[in-house]
Amino acid sequence: MKADIRITAQYYENYSDNDTPYWKPKGGTEFIIKGVDPNPVMFAAPGEVEKAIENLLYDYCNSHSKYTLIDWEFIFSEPIELDKDNFLWEMGIDEHPGPGMFINEDDEEWKK
């Protein structure tokens, strides 16, 4: 059985020049490697998988932006989509704007 490898990386931007770089984290980025035989990866020497992934990420880096490995995992099936409305309800979030969020310019009360 083949699996995908999902890689989570930190994205950085350089806010300075090449001589004195100032790397600022700008958020996470996901990468995916599709159709991998998981057996040789699972039995690789400690650190070998991480080193290989870091080398792949390095190919996407330059003097203005870079990626560093946060984590990786096997994905053996497609994700199961959860319902957005149920999630918002569980969070206590009402997605509909409350009263006063939008002004009706034709409303006589608003014109006073």
N, CA, C and O atoms as a Tinker XYZ file with bonds, in Angstrom:
   448  protein
     1  N      0.833000   -1.170000    0.000000    73     2
     2  CA     0.000000    0.000000    0.000000    64     1     3
     3  C      0.890000    1.250000    0.000000    63     2     4     5
     4  O      1.823000    1.367000    0.794000    81     3
     5  N      0.587000    2.152000   -0.883000    73     3     6
     6  CA     1.318000    3.423000   -0.966000    64     5     7
     7  C      0.676000    4.444000   -0.030000    63     6     8     9
     8  O     -0.504000    4.342000    0.306000    81     7
     9  N      1.452000    5.407000    0.376000    73     7    10
    10  CA     0.962000    6.471000    1.248000    64     9    11
    11  C      1.569000    7.793000    0.793000    63    10    12    13
    12  O      2.551000    7.821000    0.051000    81    11
    13  N      0.979000    8.859000    1.240000    73    11    14
    14  CA     1.541000   10.188000    1.014000    64    13    15
    15  C      2.248000   10.620000    2.289000    63    14    16    17
    16  O      1.908000   10.174000    3.384000    81    15
    17  N      3.224000   11.482000    2.134000    73    15    18
    18  CA     3.884000   12.081000    3.285000    64    17    19
    19  C      3.530000   13.564000    3.291000    63    18    20    21
    20  O      3.818000   14.292000    2.341000    81    19
    21  N      2.904000   13.992000    4.377000    73    19    22
    22  CA     2.573000   15.404000    4.550000    64    21    23
    23  C      3.672000   16.043000    5.394000    63    22    24    25
    24  O      4.010000   15.560000    6.474000    81    23
    25  N      4.214000   17.131000    4.879000    73    23    26
    26  CA     5.304000   17.845000    5.545000    64    25    27
    27  C      4.781000   19.206000    5.979000    63    26    28    29
    28  O      4.216000   19.947000    5.174000    81    27
    29  N      4.967000   19.529000    7.235000    73    27    30
    30  CA     4.621000   20.849000    7.749000    64    29    31
    31  C      5.926000   21.611000    7.958000    63    30    32    33
    32  O      6.832000   21.146000    8.650000    81    31
    33  N      6.001000   22.780000    7.351000    73    31    34
    34  CA     7.222000   23.582000    7.416000    64    33    35
    35  C      6.890000   25.006000    7.849000    63    34    36    37
    36  O      5.798000   25.514000    7.593000    81    35
    37  N      7.855000   25.634000    8.509000    73    35    38
    38  CA     7.745000   27.057000    8.859000    64    37    39
    39  C      8.296000   27.856000    7.691000    63    38    40    41
    40  O      9.384000   27.566000    7.191000    81    39
    41  N      7.546000   28.863000    7.256000    73    39    42
    42  CA     7.983000   29.746000    6.183000    64    41    43
    43  C      8.556000   31.019000    6.802000    63    42    44    45
    44  O      7.947000   31.609000    7.694000    81    43
    45  N      9.720000   31.435000    6.329000    73    43    46
    46  CA    10.388000   32.650000    6.801000    64    45    47
    47  C     10.646000   33.584000    5.625000    63    46    48    49
    48  O     10.864000   33.135000    4.500000    81    47
    49  N     10.619000   34.883000    5.897000    73    47    50
    50  CA    11.038000   35.894000    4.925000    64    49    51
    51  C     12.182000   36.692000    5.514000    63    50    52    53
    52  O     12.203000   36.980000    6.711000    81    51
    53  N     13.137000   37.048000    4.661000    73    51    54
    54  CA    14.287000   37.839000    5.073000    64    53    55
    55  C     13.928000   39.321000    4.981000    63    54    56    57
    56  O     13.647000   39.833000    3.898000    81    55
    57  N     13.941000   40.000000    6.124000    73    55    58
    58  CA    13.601000   41.417000    6.169000    64    57    59
    59  C     14.843000   42.304000    6.153000    63    58    60    61
    60  O     14.768000   43.478000    6.513000    81    59
    61  N     15.963000   41.762000    5.745000    73    59    62
    62  CA    17.201000   42.528000    5.690000    64    61    63
    63  C     17.902000   42.202000    4.373000    63    62    64    65
    64  O     17.249000   41.903000    3.373000    81    63
    65  N     19.223000   42.261000    4.378000    73    63    66
    66  CA    19.988000   41.935000    3.180000    64    65    67
    67  C     20.697000   40.594000    3.360000    63    66    68    69
    68  O     20.542000   39.936000    4.389000    81    67
    69  N     21.468000   40.197000    2.362000    73    67    70
    70  CA    22.153000   38.902000    2.412000    64    69    71
    71  C     23.311000   38.888000    3.407000    63    70    72    73
    72  O     23.656000   37.831000    3.935000    81    71
    73  N     23.914000   40.048000    3.669000    73    71    74
    74  CA    25.062000   40.108000    4.580000    64    73    75
    75  C     24.649000   39.979000    6.045000    63    74    76    77
    76  O     25.347000   39.349000    6.839000    81    75
    77  N     23.510000   40.577000    6.397000    73    75    78
    78  CA    22.999000   40.499000    7.774000    64    77    79
    79  C     21.517000   40.123000    7.729000    63    78    80    81
    80  O     20.659000   40.968000    7.982000    81    79
    81  N     21.214000   38.879000    7.413000    73    79    82
    82  CA    19.804000   38.497000    7.261000    64    81    83
    83  C     19.026000   38.591000    8.574000    63    82    84    85
    84  O     19.559000   38.326000    9.651000    81    83
    85  N     17.766000   38.972000    8.457000    73    83    86
    86  CA    16.835000   38.988000    9.578000    64    85    87
    87  C     15.618000   38.173000    9.144000    63    86    88    89
    88  O     14.751000   38.673000    8.427000    81    87
    89  N     15.561000   36.924000    9.581000    73    87    90
    90  CA    14.506000   36.010000    9.169000    64    89    91
    91  C     13.302000   36.142000   10.083000    63    90    92    93
    92  O     13.414000   35.981000   11.298000    81    91
    93  N     12.159000   36.434000    9.500000    73    91    94
    94  CA    10.920000   36.593000   10.259000    64    93    95
    95  C      9.954000   35.474000    9.880000    63    94    96    97
    96  O      9.666000   35.289000    8.697000    81    95
    97  N      9.441000   34.713000   10.877000    73    95    98
    98  CA     8.481000   33.649000   10.552000    64    97    99
    99  C      7.171000   34.251000   10.067000    63    98   100   101
   100  O      6.665000   35.209000   10.653000    81    99
   101  N      6.624000   33.687000    8.995000    73    99   102
   102  CA     5.418000   34.230000    8.375000    64   101   103
   103  C      4.252000   33.238000    8.346000    63   102   104   105
   104  O      3.201000   33.551000    7.788000    81   103
   105  N      4.414000   32.068000    8.925000    73   103   106
   106  CA     3.312000   31.103000    8.937000    64   105   107
   107  C      3.766000   29.751000    8.442000    63   106   108   109
   108  O      4.905000   29.573000    8.009000    81   107
   109  N      2.863000   28.815000    8.514000    73   107   110
   110  CA     3.184000   27.459000    8.108000    64   109   111
   111  C      2.842000   27.190000    6.656000    63   110   112   113
   112  O      1.983000   27.848000    6.069000    81   111
   113  N      3.525000   26.219000    6.092000    73   111   114
   114  CA     3.273000   25.767000    4.730000    64   113   115
   115  C      3.283000   24.249000    4.732000    63   114   116   117
   116  O      4.091000   23.624000    5.419000    81   115
   117  N      2.379000   23.659000    3.958000    73   115   118
   118  CA     2.361000   22.204000    3.824000    64   117   119
   119  C      2.918000   21.798000    2.469000    63   118   120   121
   120  O      2.638000   22.422000    1.446000    81   119
   121  N      3.706000   20.747000    2.491000    73   119   122
   122  CA     4.208000   20.099000    1.286000    64   121   123
   123  C      3.694000   18.665000    1.315000    63   122   124   125
   124  O      3.360000   18.148000    2.381000    81   123
   125  N      3.629000   18.020000    0.155000    73   123   126
   126  CA     3.177000   16.631000    0.100000    64   125   127
   127  C      4.067000   15.849000   -0.854000    63   126   128   129
   128  O      4.444000   16.341000   -1.917000    81   127
   129  N      4.394000   14.639000   -0.462000    73   127   130
   130  CA     5.089000   13.687000   -1.333000    64   129   131
   131  C      4.098000   12.554000   -1.557000    63   130   132   133
   132  O      3.691000   11.894000   -0.601000    81   131
   133  N      3.710000   12.323000   -2.785000    73   131   134
   134  CA     2.648000   11.351000   -3.090000    64   133   135
   135  C      3.212000    9.988000   -3.470000    63   134   136   137
   136  O      4.272000    9.875000   -4.086000    81   135
   137  N      2.462000    8.954000   -3.080000    73   135   138
   138  CA     2.724000    7.599000   -3.539000    64   137   139
   139  C      4.010000    6.961000   -3.051000    63   138   140   141
   140  O      4.740000    6.362000   -3.840000    81   139
   141  N      4.298000    7.080000   -1.768000    73   139   142
   142  CA     5.529000    6.553000   -1.189000    64   141   143
   143  C      5.265000    5.177000   -0.567000    63   142   144   145
   144  O      4.240000    4.977000    0.084000    81   143
   145  N      6.186000    4.233000   -0.768000    73   143   146
   146  CA     6.126000    2.960000   -0.039000    64   145   147
   147  C      6.549000    3.266000    1.395000    63   146   148   149
   148  O      7.694000    3.661000    1.615000    81   147
   149  N      5.668000    3.097000    2.371000    73   147   150
   150  CA     6.010000    3.505000    3.739000    64   149   151
   151  C      7.044000    2.620000    4.437000    63   150   152   153
   152  O      7.699000    3.080000    5.373000    81   151
   153  N      7.209000    1.374000    4.015000    73   151   154
   154  CA     8.087000    0.450000    4.737000    64   153   155
   155  C      9.529000    0.930000    4.852000    63   154   156   157
   156  O     10.046000    0.985000    5.968000    81   155
   157  N     10.205000    1.279000    3.766000    73   155   158
   158  CA    11.595000    1.726000    3.932000    64   157   159
   159  C     11.709000    3.034000    4.721000    63   158   160   161
   160  O     12.723000    3.284000    5.373000    81   159
   161  N     10.682000    3.852000    4.658000    73   159   162
   162  CA    10.713000    5.115000    5.400000    64   161   163
   163  C     10.558000    4.849000    6.895000    63   162   164   165
   164  O     11.266000    5.439000    7.711000    81   163
   165  N      9.629000    3.958000    7.252000    73   163   166
   166  CA     9.395000    3.649000    8.668000    64   165   167
   167  C     10.613000    3.017000    9.336000    63   166   168   169
   168  O     10.836000    3.198000   10.533000    81   167
   169  N     11.399000    2.274000    8.556000    73   167   170
   170  CA    12.546000    1.577000    9.131000    64   169   171
   171  C     13.871000    2.271000    8.847000    63   170   172   173
   172  O     14.936000    1.674000    9.005000    81   171
   173  N     13.805000    3.530000    8.429000    73   171   174
   174  CA    15.028000    4.304000    8.171000    64   173   175
   175  C     15.730000    4.616000    9.492000    63   174   176   177
   176  O     15.107000    4.627000   10.554000    81   175
   177  N     17.007000    4.863000    9.408000    73   175   178
   178  CA    17.795000    5.228000   10.598000    64   177   179
   179  C     17.267000    6.524000   11.188000    63   178   180   181
   180  O     16.754000    7.370000   10.455000    81   179
   181  N     17.382000    6.695000   12.498000    73   179   182
   182  CA    16.909000    7.928000   13.141000    64   181   183
   183  C     17.515000    9.175000   12.486000    63   182   184   185
   184  O     18.725000    9.263000   12.283000    81   183
   185  N     16.653000   10.122000   12.167000    73   183   186
   186  CA    17.096000   11.373000   11.561000    64   185   187
   187  C     17.251000   11.341000   10.055000    63   186   188   189
   188  O     17.379000   12.393000    9.429000    81   187
   189  N     17.242000   10.149000    9.454000    73   187   190
   190  CA    17.456000   10.042000    8.008000    64   189   191
   191  C     16.304000   10.662000    7.218000    63   190   192   193
   192  O     16.540000   11.362000    6.234000    81   191
   193  N     15.069000   10.414000    7.635000    73   191   194
   194  CA    13.908000   10.971000    6.939000    64   193   195
   195  C     13.918000   12.489000    7.051000    63   194   196   197
   196  O     13.712000   13.191000    6.060000    81   195
   197  N     14.156000   12.992000    8.251000    73   195   198
   198  CA    14.180000   14.442000    8.462000    64   197   199
   199  C     15.270000   15.108000    7.615000    63   198   200   201
   200  O     15.045000   16.172000    7.039000    81   199
   201  N     16.430000   14.492000    7.541000    73   199   202
   202  CA    17.519000   15.061000    6.734000    64   201   203
   203  C     17.127000   15.105000    5.255000    63   202   204   205
   204  O     17.387000   16.096000    4.572000    81   203
   205  N     16.507000   14.042000    4.764000    73   203   206
   206  CA    16.075000   14.010000    3.362000    64   205   207
   207  C     15.036000   15.090000    3.087000    63   206   208   209
   208  O     15.096000   15.767000    2.061000    81   207
   209  N     14.077000   15.251000    4.008000    73   207   210
   210  CA    13.048000   16.280000    3.831000    64   209   211
   211  C     13.663000   17.674000    3.887000    63   210   212   213
   212  O     13.315000   18.537000    3.081000    81   211
   213  N     14.572000   17.903000    4.831000    73   211   214
   214  CA    15.237000   19.209000    4.915000    64   213   215
   215  C     15.992000   19.526000    3.627000    63   214   216   217
   216  O     16.017000   20.679000    3.197000    81   215
   217  N     16.608000   18.519000    3.005000    73   215   218
   218  CA    17.289000   18.729000    1.729000    64   217   219
   219  C     16.298000   19.102000    0.629000    63   218   220   221
   220  O     16.595000   19.942000   -0.220000    81   219
   221  N     15.119000   18.475000    0.646000    73   219   222
   222  CA    14.086000   18.834000   -0.342000    64   221   223
   223  C     13.595000   20.258000   -0.120000    63   222   224   225
   224  O     13.419000   21.014000   -1.076000    81   223
   225  N     13.376000   20.622000    1.133000    73   223   226
   226  CA    12.914000   21.978000    1.436000    64   225   227
   227  C     13.951000   23.022000    1.046000    63   226   228   229
   228  O     13.595000   24.120000    0.620000    81   227
   229  N     15.222000   22.689000    1.188000    73   227   230
   230  CA    16.298000   23.620000    0.849000    64   229   231
   231  C     16.218000   24.058000   -0.616000    63   230   232   233
   232  O     16.580000   25.183000   -0.959000    81   231
   233  N     15.742000   23.159000   -1.468000    73   231   234
   234  CA    15.610000   23.487000   -2.897000    64   233   235
   235  C     14.604000   24.612000   -3.139000    63   234   236   237
   236  O     14.621000   25.232000   -4.203000    81   235
   237  N     13.730000   24.883000   -2.170000    73   235   238
   238  CA    12.725000   25.941000   -2.302000    64   237   239
   239  C     13.149000   27.226000   -1.590000    63   238   240   241
   240  O     12.379000   28.184000   -1.531000    81   239
   241  N     14.351000   27.251000   -1.057000    73   239   242
   242  CA    14.850000   28.408000   -0.310000    64   241   243
   243  C     15.736000   29.291000   -1.180000    63   242   244   245
   244  O     16.364000   28.822000   -2.130000    81   243
   245  N     15.774000   30.567000   -0.841000    73   243   246
   246  CA    16.688000   31.497000   -1.491000    64   245   247
   247  C     17.053000   32.583000   -0.479000    63   246   248   249
   248  O     16.756000   32.440000    0.707000    81   247
   249  N     17.679000   33.644000   -0.919000    73   247   250
   250  CA    18.129000   34.681000    0.012000    64   249   251
   251  C     16.972000   35.515000    0.560000    63   250   252   253
   252  O     17.172000   36.307000    1.481000    81   251
   253  N     15.767000   35.353000    0.011000    73   251   254
   254  CA    14.611000   36.138000    0.449000    64   253   255
   255  C     13.603000   35.325000    1.249000    63   254   256   257
   256  O     12.845000   35.892000    2.036000    81   255
   257  N     13.581000   34.006000    1.063000    73   255   258
   258  CA    12.622000   33.166000    1.772000    64   257   259
   259  C     13.219000   31.785000    2.019000    63   258   260   261
   260  O     14.078000   31.319000    1.270000    81   259
   261  N     12.742000   31.137000    3.092000    73   259   262
   262  CA    13.233000   29.797000    3.396000    64   261   263
   263  C     12.163000   29.022000    4.159000    63   262   264   265
   264  O     11.217000   29.596000    4.698000    81   263
   265  N     12.340000   27.707000    4.189000    73   263   266
   266  CA    11.436000   26.803000    4.890000    64   265   267
   267  C     12.254000   25.926000    5.833000    63   266   268   269
   268  O     13.337000   25.458000    5.482000    81   267
   269  N     11.720000   25.712000    7.034000    73   267   270
   270  CA    12.343000   24.773000    7.962000    64   269   271
   271  C     11.307000   23.733000    8.363000    63   270   272   273
   272  O     10.124000   24.040000    8.514000    81   271
   273  N     11.760000   22.519000    8.530000    73   271   274
   274  CA    10.888000   21.403000    8.868000    64   273   275
   275  C     10.333000   21.549000   10.277000    63   274   276   277
   276  O     11.079000   21.785000   11.228000    81   275
   277  N      9.021000   21.408000   10.404000    73   275   278
   278  CA     8.371000   21.339000   11.712000    64   277   279
   279  C      8.063000   19.883000   12.039000    63   278   280   281
   280  O      8.414000   19.392000   13.112000    81   279
   281  N      7.394000   19.187000   11.093000    73   279   282
   282  CA     6.981000   17.809000   11.337000    64   281   283
   283  C      6.621000   17.154000   10.011000    63   282   284   285
   284  O      6.457000   17.826000    8.992000    81   283
   285  N      6.504000   15.843000   10.043000    73   283   286
   286  CA     6.032000   15.102000    8.877000    64   285   287
   287  C      5.219000   13.919000    9.370000    63   286   288   289
   288  O      5.384000   13.463000   10.502000    81   287
   289  N      4.328000   13.422000    8.496000    73   287   290
   290  CA     3.508000   12.270000    8.847000    64   289   291
   291  C      3.046000   11.558000    7.585000    63   290   292   293
   292  O      2.964000   12.147000    6.506000    81   291
   293  N      2.743000   10.263000    7.753000    73   291   294
   294  CA     2.141000    9.494000    6.671000    64   293   295
   295  C      0.652000    9.808000    6.602000    63   294   296   297
   296  O     -0.001000   10.014000    7.625000    81   295
   297  N      0.134000    9.839000    5.397000    73   295   298
   298  CA    -1.301000    9.964000    5.160000    64   297   299
   299  C     -1.700000    8.730000    4.348000    63   298   300   301
   300  O     -1.299000    8.573000    3.195000    81   299
   301  N     -2.498000    7.860000    4.973000    73   299   302
   302  CA    -2.878000    6.607000    4.318000    64   301   303
   303  C     -4.236000    6.683000    3.631000    63   302   304   305
   304  O     -4.591000    5.787000    2.865000    81   303
   305  N     -4.993000    7.733000    3.895000    73   303   306
   306  CA    -6.308000    7.871000    3.255000    64   305   307
   307  C     -6.642000    9.351000    3.125000    63   306   308   309
   308  O     -5.966000   10.210000    3.689000    81   307
   309  N     -7.685000    9.623000    2.381000    73   307   310
   310  CA    -8.142000   11.004000    2.224000    64   309   311
   311  C     -8.728000   11.483000    3.546000    63   310   312   313
   312  O     -9.307000   10.688000    4.286000    81   311
   313  N     -8.589000   12.763000    3.854000    73   311   314
   314  CA    -9.172000   13.271000    5.098000    64   313   315
   315  C    -10.698000   13.211000    5.063000    63   314   316   317
   316  O    -11.310000   13.274000    3.997000    81   315
   317  N    -11.291000   13.090000    6.227000    73   315   318
   318  CA   -12.740000   13.110000    6.359000    64   317   319
   319  C    -13.142000   14.550000    6.650000    63   318   320   321
   320  O    -12.670000   15.158000    7.611000    81   319
   321  N    -14.019000   15.083000    5.806000    73   319   322
   322  CA   -14.434000   16.469000    5.968000    64   321   323
   323  C    -15.503000   16.570000    7.052000    63   322   324   325
   324  O    -16.516000   15.872000    7.013000    81   323
   325  N    -15.260000   17.446000    8.012000    73   323   326
   326  CA   -16.234000   17.710000    9.062000    64   325   327
   327  C    -17.098000   18.897000    8.662000    63   326   328   329
   328  O    -16.683000   19.734000    7.861000    81   327
   329  N    -18.294000   18.964000    9.221000    73   327   330
   330  CA   -19.251000   19.998000    8.866000    64   329   331
   331  C    -18.866000   21.348000    9.488000    63   330   332   333
   332  O    -18.692000   21.453000   10.702000    81   331
   333  N    -18.739000   22.357000    8.657000    73   331   334
   334  CA   -18.356000   23.698000    9.107000    64   333   335
   335  C    -19.383000   24.288000   10.056000    63   334   336   337
   336  O    -19.010000   24.885000   11.066000    81   335
   337  N    -20.670000   24.137000    9.757000    73   335   338
   338  CA   -21.708000   24.717000   10.613000    64   337   339
   339  C    -21.710000   24.077000   11.996000    63   338   340   341
   340  O    -21.880000   24.772000   12.998000    81   339
   341  N    -21.523000   22.754000   12.065000    73   339   342
   342  CA   -21.440000   22.091000   13.366000    64   341   343
   343  C    -20.222000   22.563000   14.144000    63   342   344   345
   344  O    -20.290000   22.741000   15.360000    81   343
   345  N    -19.113000   22.764000   13.450000    73   343   346
   346  CA   -17.900000   23.273000   14.090000    64   345   347
   347  C    -18.142000   24.648000   14.692000    63   346   348   349
   348  O    -17.801000   24.898000   15.848000    81   347
   349  N    -18.742000   25.549000   13.892000    73   347   350
   350  CA   -19.013000   26.902000   14.383000    64   349   351
   351  C    -19.982000   26.864000   15.561000    63   350   352   353
   352  O    -19.825000   27.631000   16.511000    81   351
   353  N    -20.983000   25.984000   15.513000    73   351   354
   354  CA   -21.927000   25.848000   16.612000    64   353   355
   355  C    -21.205000   25.366000   17.867000    63   354   356   357
   356  O    -21.443000   25.883000   18.958000    81   355
   357  N    -20.322000   24.376000   17.716000    73   355   358
   358  CA   -19.555000   23.867000   18.858000    64   357   359
   359  C    -18.662000   24.957000   19.455000    63   358   360   361
   360  O    -18.407000   24.965000   20.659000    81   359
   361  N    -18.196000   25.861000   18.621000    73   359   362
   362  CA   -17.342000   26.961000   19.081000    64   361   363
   363  C    -18.161000   28.115000   19.666000    63   362   364   365
   364  O    -17.604000   29.038000   20.260000    81   363
   365  N    -19.482000   28.057000   19.497000    73   363   366
   366  CA   -20.326000   29.146000   19.971000    64   365   367
   367  C    -20.264000   30.360000   19.075000    63   366   368   369
   368  O    -20.496000   31.484000   19.521000    81   367
   369  N    -19.951000   30.135000   17.805000    73   367   370
   370  CA   -19.813000   31.234000   16.845000    64   369   371
   371  C    -21.043000   31.275000   15.963000    63   370   372   373
   372  O    -21.419000   30.273000   15.354000    81   371
   373  N    -21.673000   32.450000   15.899000    73   371   374
   374  CA   -22.800000   32.656000   14.989000    64   373   375
   375  C    -22.228000   33.333000   13.751000    63   374   376   377
   376  O    -21.719000   34.451000   13.827000    81   375
   377  N    -22.310000   32.665000   12.631000    73   375   378
   378  CA   -21.706000   33.186000   11.406000    64   377   379
   379  C    -22.512000   34.338000   10.807000    63   378   380   381
   380  O    -21.997000   35.088000    9.978000    81   379
   381  N    -23.764000   34.481000   11.219000    73   379   382
   382  CA   -24.602000   35.540000   10.664000    64   381   383
   383  C    -24.352000   36.840000   11.419000    63   382   384   385
   384  O    -24.242000   36.824000   12.645000    81   383
   385  N    -24.261000   37.962000   10.715000    73   383   386
   386  CA   -23.996000   39.229000   11.402000    64   385   387
   387  C    -25.163000   39.600000   12.317000    63   386   388   389
   388  O    -26.328000   39.377000   11.985000    81   387
   389  N    -24.832000   40.158000   13.452000    73   387   390
   390  CA   -25.856000   40.569000   14.400000    64   389   391
   391  C    -26.484000   41.886000   14.002000    63   390   392   393
   392  O    -26.115000   42.475000   12.986000    81   391
   393  N    -27.437000   42.352000   14.803000    73   391   394
   394  CA   -28.090000   43.628000   14.481000    64   393   395
   395  C    -27.069000   44.764000   14.512000    63   394   396   397
   396  O    -26.166000   44.790000   15.349000    81   395
   397  N    -27.233000   45.684000   13.594000    73   395   398
   398  CA   -26.343000   46.829000   13.550000    64   397   399
   399  C    -25.058000   46.593000   12.791000    63   398   400   401
   400  O    -24.243000   47.507000   12.664000    81   399
   401  N    -24.855000   45.390000   12.285000    73   399   402
   402  CA   -23.625000   45.121000   11.545000    64   401   403
   403  C    -23.641000   45.800000   10.182000    63   402   404   405
   404  O    -22.603000   46.238000    9.688000    81   403
   405  N    -24.810000   45.885000    9.583000    73   403   406
   406  CA   -24.941000   46.533000    8.290000    64   405   407
   407  C    -25.960000   47.662000    8.415000    63   406   408   409
   408  O    -27.002000   47.500000    9.049000    81   407
   409  N    -25.662000   48.770000    7.824000    73   407   410
   410  CA   -26.553000   49.931000    7.904000    64   409   411
   411  C    -27.419000   49.964000    6.663000    63   410   412   413
   412  O    -26.922000   49.932000    5.537000    81   411
   413  N    -28.705000   50.028000    6.882000    73   411   414
   414  CA   -29.644000   50.198000    5.784000    64   413   415
   415  C    -29.882000   51.696000    5.647000    63   414   416   417
   416  O    -30.546000   52.303000    6.487000    81   415
   417  N    -29.350000   52.275000    4.612000    73   415   418
   418  CA   -29.438000   53.727000    4.438000    64   417   419
   419  C    -30.859000   54.204000    4.233000    63   418   420   421
   420  O    -31.133000   55.392000    4.397000    81   419
   421  N    -31.776000   53.311000    3.878000    73   419   422
   422  CA   -33.180000   53.688000    3.708000    64   421   423
   423  C    -33.943000   53.676000    5.030000    63   422   424   425
   424  O    -35.087000   54.129000    5.086000    81   423
   425  N    -33.331000   53.169000    6.082000    73   423   426
   426  CA   -33.981000   53.071000    7.391000    64   425   427
   427  C    -34.096000   54.454000    8.010000    63   426   428   429
   428  O    -33.097000   55.158000    8.157000    81   427
   429  N    -35.317000   54.845000    8.375000    73   427   430
   430  CA   -35.576000   56.170000    8.952000    64   429   431
   431  C    -34.852000   56.353000   10.290000    63   430   432   433
   432  O    -34.413000   57.458000   10.609000    81   431
   433  N    -34.724000   55.272000   11.074000    73   431   434
   434  CA   -34.030000   55.357000   12.355000    64   433   435
   435  C    -32.565000   55.713000   12.163000    63   434   436   437
   436  O    -31.999000   56.454000   12.967000    81   435
   437  N    -31.947000   55.200000   11.116000    73   435   438
   438  CA   -30.530000   55.466000   10.847000    64   437   439
   439  C    -30.301000   56.916000   10.452000    63   438   440   441
   440  O    -29.255000   57.486000   10.761000    81   439
   441  N    -31.275000   57.519000    9.767000    73   439   442
   442  CA   -31.123000   58.895000    9.275000    64   441   443
   443  C    -31.217000   59.939000   10.379000    63   442   444   445
   444  O    -30.810000   61.084000   10.179000    81   443
   445  N    -31.757000   59.558000   11.560000    73   443   446
   446  CA   -31.918000   60.535000   12.655000    64   445   447
   447  C    -30.603000   60.975000   13.219000    63   446   448
   448  O    -30.569000   61.790000   14.141000    81   447
